[in-house]
Amino acid sequence: MSVSRQHALMAKLFKDNLPTLLRWAGLEELAPHAHRAMIVDPTFEEIMPVESRTDVFMLHMDDPPFFVIGEIQTSINPKKAEDWPWYWIQANRRERCDGVLLIVPLRSSIIRWAQEIAGAWKSSPLRIEVLQPDLVPEHWTETAVQENLSAALMGLLLRSESLVDGALPDLILQELKKRRRTGVFDQSAFDDYIQLLMDSAPPSWRSQTLEYNMALESWTQQQRDESRAIGLQEGLERGREQGLEQGLEQGLGEGLEAFRRAISTLAARRDLHLTPSSIARLNACRDLDQLLQWHSWLLEQSETTVELP
């Protein structure tokens, strides 16, 4: 799943769980009304010709009228210190009501950074709130997950750094499999939700589940196929352009190089830092099977710095 597709899925979880998220954020006065909020165009270009788009914009026009701007942060982006106040001001001007900009951070380092930005506006009418993971329920029952799977997934995303066991991931996986069997999810939707689950679950649970759960075969194969395609497409195209003998040799080399870049990209997207010796081994490797093994291995890692096996 691409980064943009993953972000879009998390934005959907935000929209589906607005009342729950407001309660988790301590905004009890808004939560009872949020189920009637409408999804609105998240751009503000009609007010000012600036390229700016927030993740989610929801508007409640009954009494009391209010808006909620949702920002899902997977990384630190210094530009947001300017964007977030601007989003709120333009929404206030466009909708002629007060509201809140709710930041949903997915890492502890992002929380501290976002809190500093929100704190700078505490004495102003502008309202920026940062959702705290420790306010999200840690323990879920099977019934709770069945009744609100998307809230459980959002809770898992927010609690990912503090989870110590696989109780919640187990319940979510069971419900995902059930909905796939009954046709509620097609294979594509199932794989997307499995991607979020695997990215957020404890590493020990993830590795054990991938090893013993055949229901995830489609997802794991998809990861290999996507990376294989990235790595080999350039080489095959060059081979066709330059002729069979010379093209295949040069194309294979370039294909392997592209595959090595795909592995480096995977590590970067997951915030994994390869050791210098690992980078040297990766750059020198001309064995496609080895590259595939490294790619699969990286999918299961969560440490900040990793050494290729």
N, C-alpha and C positions, 0 to 999 in steps of 0.2 A: 504494500500500500504506500502510495506516494505521501510526502509530507503534507501537501495541500489537501489530499483526500482524508488523511488522518485528522487534520485540523477541522475540516468540514464536519466530520463525524462527531468530534468533540463539541462543536458548535450546536449540532443537533441535540446532543445530550443536554446541553445547557438549556435550550429552548423547551425540551420535554420536561425539564425538572425545575423550572423557574421558582415555583412556590417553595420547593424543598431547599434549593440553594439559598433563597432569601432567609429562610429559617436558620440554616447552617451559618449564615453570615450575621445572624443577630438582628435582622431587619423584620422583626415580628409584625410591625405595623403595616407592612406592605404585603407580606406573605399571603394573608387570607384573600386578597383581591387578585393575586397574580395569575390565577388560572383563567381569568378573562382577558388577559393582556394579548394584544395582537402583535404578530411579527411585522415589523416595518422595514422599509428599505434602509440598510445600514450606512448609506452614503450621505454626505452633506454637501454635495457639489452644487446644489441649487442655491446654497447660501453664499458660498465662497468657492471660486475656481481653484480648489486645492485637491490634489489626489489624496484622499483620506477616506478610509473605510474601516469601521469597527467590525468586530466579529459577529455580534448579535445586537439587534436593537428591537426592544419590545415596548409597546405603548398601551397603557391602561387609561381610557378616556372617561370612564364612569367616575362617580364620586368615591374616593378622591382620585383625581387624575395624576398620573405619574409615568415616568419612563424608566426603563432599565437598560443600560448599555452593558453588554457583556464582553469582557476581554479575557480570552484564554491564553495564558502565557506559558510557553514551553521553554523560553530562553530569555535572557536579559537583552533588551533592546533600548539603548539610551534615548532613541528618538521618542519613545513613548512618554517621556517626561514632558514633552511638548504636546504630543498628540492627545493624551488623555484629558487634560483640562480643555483643550480645544473641542474635543468631542462633546463634553458636557455642556459647554457654553453654547455651541451651535444647536444642540438638541433642545436646550432650554429656550433658545430664541425661536426655533422652528415650531415646537409643540406648545409653547406658552404655558408650561407647567414645570414643577420641580421633578427631580429624579435622582437616580444614583448610578454611578459607574462602578460595576462590580467586577473586580479583578479575581480571576481564578488561577492561582499559580500552581504549577505542577512540580516545583522543586523548592527546597528550603531556602536556597540562595536567592531565588526569585522573590520569595516572600519578603525577605529583609529589604531588598531593593525597592519592591513595590510599596512597602510600608513607608519608606522614606519619601517617596513621591506623594503618597496620600497625606502624610503628615504635614507636608508643606502647605496644604490647602485646608487644614483643619479649621482655621479661624475665618474662612470665607463661606459664602453660600454654596459653593461647589462641593459636592459630596462624592468622595471616592472611598470605597470600602474594599478591603483585601480579605478574601475568605481564608480563614485559618484551618488547616487540616485537622488540628486537635479538636475542633468543634464538630467534625464529621463523625458519625457513629462508626465504631470499630467492629462491633459484633452485629451480625445479621442472622436472622432465622431463615430457614428454607422458604417459609411463607412470604416473608418480606421481599426476598429476591424474586420469587414468582410474581408477586403483585406489582413490583416496580423494578424490573431488571435494569432499566436505564439509570435509575438512581443508584443502584448497587454498583454499576460500572463507574459512574461518576465518583462515588465514594471510594472505590478501589483506586482510581486515578489519583485522587487527592491524598489518599493514605499510603501510597506506594512506598514511600521511604521509611515508614514506621511499621509496616506489616512484618510480623515475625513468624506467622504460620500461614498455611494454605487454606484455612477454613472458608474465607470469603471467596477466593478464586475457585475452590471446589464447587461451591454452590452456584456461582456464575456459570462455570463450565457446564454443569449438569443442566441448567436452564437453557443455555445456548444450544446444546445438543438436542434437548427436547424440542425446541422450536424449529430446529433444522429438520428433525425427523417428521414433524407434523406439517411442514411446509410454510410455517410463519416466516422463516428466513430462507432465501435462496442461498446458493453456495457462495456467491459474492458477498452478500451481507454477513453471512456466517464467518467468512474469512476476515472481513474487516473488524468485526467485534472480537474475534480471536486474537487479532493483532494487538488491539488495545489491551486485552487481558494479559497476553504474554509480555507486553512491554511494562506492565505495572505489577505483575505478581512477583513474589520473592524468587530469586534465582534457583534455589533448591527445588521449589515446587515446579518451576518451569522446566528444568532439565528432566525431572522425574516424569512429568506429564508428557513431554515430547517423546520420551523413550517408550512409555507403556500405553499411550492412548492413541489408537489407530484412527480415531475420529478426526485427528488433526493432520492426517496425511495430506489432504488437499492443500492445507495452508502451508505446511513445511515444504511441500514440493513447489508451491507457487513461489516461495522465497528463492529457492534454488533456480527455478526457471527464469525468474526476472533477472537475477544477477548473471546467469549464463548468457541470456540474451544481450545484456549490456556489454558483456565482455567479448562476445564472439561476433556481434553484428558488424562492427567496424572492420574486422579482419576478413569476414566473408565478402563484404562489399568490395574491399580493396582487391581481393582475389579475383572477383569477377571482372573488375576493371582492368587489371594488369595482365591477365592471361593465367592459365592454370598453373604451370610449374613455378614461375617466378612469383606470381601473385599469391599462391597458396603459402609459400614459405614466408614471404614478407607479411602477408595478411594474417597468418597465424601468430607471428610475433607481435603484430599490432593488436590482434585480438586479445592475446594474453596480457598485453600492457593495459588495454582497456578494462580487462577483468580485474587486474590489480588495482586500477583506479576505482572500480566499483567497490572493492573490499575496503579501500581507504575511505570512500564516501560513506559506506555502511558504518564504519567505526566512528566517523565524525558525527553522523546523525544520531548515534546512540551515546555520544559523549564519552567514547572509549579512546584512550590515548595509548597507541602502540609504543612499546619500548624501542629505543634506537636499533637494537639487534633484530627486533621483529620487523621493523621497517626495511632493514638491509636484506633480510631473508625474503620478505615479500617482493622487493624490487628485483631480486635475483631469480625468483622462482619461474620456471618454464614448464611446470607440471600442472596441467589443468585439474587433474584429480585432487592434487594437494590444495590448489586454490579453492576448489569446491568444499573441501573439508574445513579449511580455515573459515570460509564464509559461514558454513553451518555452525561452527564452533562459536564464532563471534555473536551469533543470534542468541546464544545462551549466556553471554557474559554480562556482568553489571558492575564490575570493579572499575575504578577510575583509570588505572593503568594496567594494561594487559600484555602478557608475553605469549606470542603464538606458540602452540605446542609443537 
